Each structure stands twice: as structure tokens, then as C-alpha cells.
């Protein structure tokens, strides 16, 4: 696969995991997760720069890039308990969205057909059409639900004279039949877009959108519980799409369309961990990280951890299924670890 790494910075893998090549099926045979970069910002309506997102998400971490990250929260190592490979970046010219998205869709479909979970590093949110459709092409149209974290609904119709852009992928997914409107759950909407006529269209599709006022009133956990029940009804799996602007700009300033009043970083990480632990997640994307607008790598570090929380929780879910256990999040950090042997009373 052609990589853009050399164009957009060092050609590195996510935290040092092994490489694979999607043109060589043997290189990712038996993989649990394949990371795919989507360095594309040709669908951006406001501030650009998300083409640099995949590189920033891969590399923003203060620990060694050694392909290992033991999770304190879940007692798993998502990069080693799972076989995680990085296929590099899909070639996506930001000046040609109608060529770029099919290339990404083909890559995601190839990963899914191999039995691996695609984790896509964006890129602007227009890539969600290719990501979710690539998975649905394998698991069945209408058989994959979506839980979508975002400040914006991304259900616009024609924007700037085009059907394609980062404000429209969710409408295109539903119109294509790849995903069902009544199995489409949105978390964190707020602000002043979309307009009433778009909300009418969403209601007609039976979408469920949790705006921040409702989340504040009911509590995020209650909303996630309800969304999870809907997402797993009559569907084979759940696609998790995380637009980093679901967080308040104080927690994620490096994004194209910041909207005040969002989730905290802690809320987002807890939510992603919970969903990947409890639900049959079949695909993930993390989008709208724009490094040119970031400060001290705050946004890139958060996106890096969104990926890690997803992988750690998927590893925990599989371990529990294998061992017949159930993870208890209230377990103290040092529980079940051997204590130091007692010292003799007369020891110096």
C-alpha cells in the first residue's frame, strides 16, 4: 500500500506496533486489529489540517514506542493481548474526495474481510462514510449500528454545492442503506447547527441524538445505557465513530470546528472504554484532529488515548469471554497482587 507517511512526516506505526501491507494478505492474516491512516481534509468546511491527524495520533505519547501499553484501568495490554498491526496511510488526495473515499472504503473492507477490526485514524469526518460502509459491506447493510460522538450531527445534505463533505457522511450512510437510521446513536451534539429542516430529516429516519442539555440533565451513563440497548438490537456489531470535537475546546482545541460546552476528556475516555468493553465493536474511527490548531499536543494526546482505551477494552472483553469472567471496574488497582512477605519482628 502506498504510504503518505513520507509526505506528512516520519513513516511510523502506532506506538511501535508491527507493520502490515494491505496488498499482501499474508502480512495481516490472523490480526485482531489493523490500524489504517486516512490523511484527508478535503471535506473540511472551516479550518483545515486534519490530513496531519494520523501522524499526530500515532506518535503523541511520552512513553517508549515499543508496541506495549499495559492499562491501569483494565489490567490488559491492548497492543500485546491483541494482535495489532498498522497498515500505514491510504493514499487520499485531499483535492479529490470522490476518488479518496472509495480508496479508503476498499481498504477498510479488506481489513474486515480478513476478520480484523479496522481502527481508522482521520482525517476529517467525511471519512466516516467510507469507514462504516466498508465494514457494512462485509457484515451486511443494515446489520451494523453506529454510536457517534460529535458536537455536530453531520447529517447535512448539499453543502457548498457538493453531496460530500465532513458535514454530510451520516446522511449519506443512511441514504445508501449501509446503516439504519433507527440504529444510529449520536452523543454530545450541541450549538447552532444543523438547522430545523435537517433535524426534521433526522427525526424521519428515527435517529436518536443526545444533545448536551439532555446529557447534563439525565447523566452521560444513563444516555449510554439507553444508546447501547438500541445499538445492539437487530445488529451484528457496533461501529464507534469519535469526532474529537465532542469534547469541549478546552480539552481538544486542535480541531476544525470547535464548539464550546462539550464533554470533558475524562468523560470521553470513560465512555469509549465502557462501550468497547460492553458492546461488540466491529470498527472504530477517530477523526477531526487538526495539529496546526493544537496546543501542546493536547488534542493529539487525547485522540491517542481514545484509540488505546478502545483497544484495552476490546482486549478485556475478549479475555472475559475466554475465561468466563466479568470485569469489575471498582476493583482497587493493587488488588490480587502479591503482598511483600512479612518481616520478622526482630529484623533490623
WOMOCOR-V188337 format. One record per residue. RES is the residue in three letters. SS is DSSP state (H for helix, E for strand, - for the rest). PHI is phi in whole degrees, -180 to 180 (NA if undefined). D_CENTER is the distance of its C-alpha to the mean C-alpha in whole Angstrom. Layout:
BEGIN
((RES	SS	PHI	D_CENTER) (RES	SS	PHI	D_CENTER))
END
This chain:
BEGIN
((UNK	-	NA	22) (UNK	-	-67	23) (UNK	-	-106	21) (UNK	-	-93	20) (UNK	H	-54	20) (UNK	H	-67	24) (UNK	H	-84	24) (UNK	H	-104	21) (UNK	-	133	22) (UNK	-	-57	23) (UNK	-	-83	21) (UNK	-	-112	19) (UNK	-	-100	17) (UNK	H	-65	14) (UNK	H	53	16) (UNK	H	87	19) (UNK	-	-68	18) (UNK	E	-68	20) (UNK	E	-83	20) (UNK	-	-144	20) (UNK	-	-129	21) (UNK	-	-68	20) (UNK	-	-83	24) (UNK	-	-125	25) (UNK	H	-54	24) (UNK	H	-65	26) (UNK	H	-74	24) (UNK	H	-126	20) (UNK	-	-64	23) (UNK	-	82	22) (UNK	-	-70	18) (UNK	-	-86	16) (UNK	E	-139	13) (UNK	E	-123	13) (UNK	E	-88	11) (UNK	E	-129	11) (UNK	E	-92	12) (UNK	E	-126	12) (UNK	-	-80	15) (UNK	-	-134	16) (UNK	-	-135	17) (UNK	-	-74	19) (UNK	-	-102	18) (UNK	-	-75	18) (UNK	-	-99	21) (UNK	-	-131	22) (UNK	-	-89	21) (UNK	-	-85	20) (UNK	-	118	18) (UNK	H	-73	15) (UNK	H	-61	16) (UNK	H	-90	16) (UNK	H	-62	13) (UNK	H	-57	12) (UNK	H	-62	15) (UNK	H	-65	15) (UNK	H	-65	11) (UNK	H	-64	13) (UNK	H	-107	16) (UNK	-	-83	16) (UNK	-	-163	17) (UNK	-	-85	21) (UNK	-	-93	21) (UNK	-	-60	23) (UNK	-	-87	21) (UNK	-	-115	22) (UNK	-	69	19) (UNK	-	-148	19) (UNK	-	-148	18) (UNK	E	-65	20) (UNK	-	-90	18) (UNK	-	-66	20) (UNK	-	-74	19) (UNK	-	-119	18) (UNK	-	58	21) (UNK	-	-127	19) (UNK	E	-119	18) (UNK	-	-60	15) (UNK	-	-86	16) (UNK	-	-118	19) (UNK	-	-68	19) (UNK	-	-106	17) (UNK	-	-90	18) (UNK	E	-107	15) (UNK	E	-124	16) (UNK	E	-122	15) (UNK	E	-90	16) (UNK	E	78	16) (UNK	E	-95	16) (UNK	-	-73	17) (UNK	-	-74	20) (UNK	-	-136	19) (UNK	-	-73	22) (UNK	-	-68	21) (UNK	-	-89	24) (UNK	-	-144	24) (UNK	H	-67	21) (UNK	H	-76	23) (UNK	H	-97	23) (UNK	H	-66	19) (UNK	H	-65	17) (UNK	H	-61	19) (UNK	H	-64	19) (UNK	H	-69	15) (UNK	H	-58	16) (UNK	H	-64	18) (UNK	H	-66	16) (UNK	H	-65	14) (UNK	H	-62	16) (UNK	H	-64	18) (UNK	H	-63	16) (UNK	H	-65	15) (UNK	H	-64	19) (UNK	-	-80	20) (UNK	-	89	18) (UNK	-	-102	15) (UNK	E	-90	11) (UNK	E	-79	10) (UNK	E	-119	7) (UNK	E	-104	7) (UNK	E	-102	8) (UNK	E	-91	9) (UNK	-	80	12) (UNK	-	-80	12) (UNK	-	-76	11) (UNK	-	-60	14) (UNK	H	-68	12) (UNK	H	-61	10) (UNK	H	-59	13) (UNK	H	-67	14) (UNK	H	-65	10) (UNK	H	-71	11) (UNK	H	-69	15) (UNK	H	-59	15) (UNK	H	-72	14) (UNK	H	-65	16) (UNK	H	-60	19) (UNK	H	-95	19) (UNK	H	-84	18) (UNK	-	117	20) (UNK	-	-66	20) (UNK	-	84	20) (UNK	-	-108	19) (UNK	E	-119	15) (UNK	E	-94	14) (UNK	E	-130	11) (UNK	E	-111	10) (UNK	E	-121	9) (UNK	E	-91	9) (UNK	-	-171	11) (UNK	-	-77	15) (UNK	-	-123	16) (UNK	-	-74	16) (UNK	-	57	16) (UNK	-	-117	18) (UNK	-	-65	21) (UNK	-	-100	24) (UNK	-	-107	25) (UNK	E	-122	25) (UNK	-	55	27) (UNK	-	78	28) (UNK	E	-128	25) (UNK	-	-79	23) (UNK	-	-119	20) (UNK	-	169	18) (UNK	-	-79	15) (UNK	-	-101	17) (UNK	-	-131	18) (UNK	H	-63	15) (UNK	H	-72	15) (UNK	H	-65	19) (UNK	H	-64	19) (UNK	H	-63	17) (UNK	H	-70	19) (UNK	H	-62	22) (UNK	H	-72	21) (UNK	-	88	22) (UNK	-	-65	18) (UNK	-	-125	17) (UNK	-	-88	19) (UNK	H	-63	20) (UNK	H	-83	21) (UNK	H	-125	18) (UNK	E	-120	15) (UNK	E	-115	14) (UNK	E	-117	13) (UNK	E	-121	13) (UNK	E	102	15) (UNK	E	-60	17) (UNK	-	-172	20) (UNK	-	95	22) (UNK	-	-134	24) (UNK	-	-149	22) (UNK	-	-91	22) (UNK	-	-76	26) (UNK	H	-56	28) (UNK	H	-65	28) (UNK	H	-73	25) (UNK	H	-62	24) (UNK	H	-62	27) (UNK	H	-62	25) (UNK	H	-61	22) (UNK	H	-63	25) (UNK	H	-65	27) (UNK	-	-85	23) (UNK	-	65	23) (UNK	-	-70	20) (UNK	E	-122	19) (UNK	E	-119	18) (UNK	E	-98	18) (UNK	E	-77	19) (UNK	H	-63	20) (UNK	H	-64	23) (UNK	H	-65	23) (UNK	H	-61	20) (UNK	H	-65	23) (UNK	H	-76	26) (UNK	H	-90	24) (UNK	-	99	22) (UNK	H	-62	18) (UNK	H	-61	19) (UNK	H	-64	21) (UNK	H	-67	19) (UNK	H	-66	16) (UNK	H	-61	19) (UNK	H	-64	20) (UNK	H	-62	17) (UNK	H	-64	16) (UNK	H	-65	20) (UNK	H	-69	19) (UNK	H	-63	16) (UNK	-	-96	18) (UNK	-	-88	21) (UNK	-	65	22) (UNK	-	-128	19) (UNK	-	-81	18) (UNK	E	-170	14) (UNK	E	-122	11) (UNK	E	-98	8) (UNK	E	-107	5) (UNK	E	-115	5) (UNK	E	-117	5) (UNK	E	-86	8) (UNK	H	-64	9) (UNK	H	-77	12) (UNK	H	-62	12) (UNK	E	-85	14) (UNK	-	-58	17) (UNK	-	-57	18) (UNK	-	-66	20) (UNK	-	-101	17) (UNK	-	-147	15) (UNK	-	-74	18) (UNK	-	-85	16) (UNK	-	-150	15) (UNK	-	-77	17) (UNK	-	-132	18) (UNK	-	-68	18) (UNK	-	-132	19) (UNK	-	-61	21) (UNK	-	94	21) (UNK	-	-94	17) (UNK	E	-64	16) (UNK	-	-83	16) (UNK	H	-59	14) (UNK	H	-61	16) (UNK	H	-63	15) (UNK	H	-65	11) (UNK	H	-63	11) (UNK	H	-62	13) (UNK	H	-67	12) (UNK	H	-63	8) (UNK	H	-60	11) (UNK	H	-61	13) (UNK	H	-66	11) (UNK	H	-73	10) (UNK	H	-79	14) (UNK	H	-98	16) (UNK	-	-115	14) (UNK	-	-79	14) (UNK	E	-75	10) (UNK	E	-115	11) (UNK	E	-173	8) (UNK	E	-141	4) (UNK	E	-133	3) (UNK	E	-127	4) (UNK	E	-132	7) (UNK	-	69	11) (UNK	-	-85	12) (UNK	-	-117	15) (UNK	H	-55	17) (UNK	H	-61	21) (UNK	H	-105	20) (UNK	-	-83	19) (UNK	-	-128	21) (UNK	-	53	22) (UNK	-	61	18) (UNK	H	-59	17) (UNK	H	-71	14) (UNK	H	-63	13) (UNK	H	-64	14) (UNK	H	-65	12) (UNK	H	-63	8) (UNK	H	-57	10) (UNK	H	-75	10) (UNK	H	-60	7) (UNK	H	-63	6) (UNK	H	-64	10) (UNK	H	-62	10) (UNK	H	-61	8) (UNK	H	-67	10) (UNK	H	-63	13) (UNK	H	-71	13) (UNK	H	-62	13) (UNK	H	-62	16) (UNK	H	-65	17) (UNK	H	-60	17) (UNK	H	-70	19) (UNK	H	-64	21) (UNK	H	-63	22) (UNK	H	-65	23) (UNK	H	-71	25) (UNK	H	-96	27) (UNK	-	71	27) (UNK	-	-107	26) (UNK	-	-137	24) (UNK	-	-68	22) (UNK	-	-110	24) (UNK	-	-69	22) (UNK	-	-88	25) (UNK	-	-65	27) (UNK	-	-60	28) (UNK	-	-54	26) (UNK	-	-96	30) (UNK	-	-62	31) (UNK	-	70	32) (UNK	-	-100	33) (UNK	-	-66	36) (UNK	-	-83	38) (UNK	-	-65	41) (UNK	-	-62	44) (UNK	-	-64	47) (UNK	-	-87	49) (UNK	-	-57	53) (UNK	-	-62	55) (UNK	-	-94	57) (UNK	-	-68	54) (UNK	-	-67	55))
END
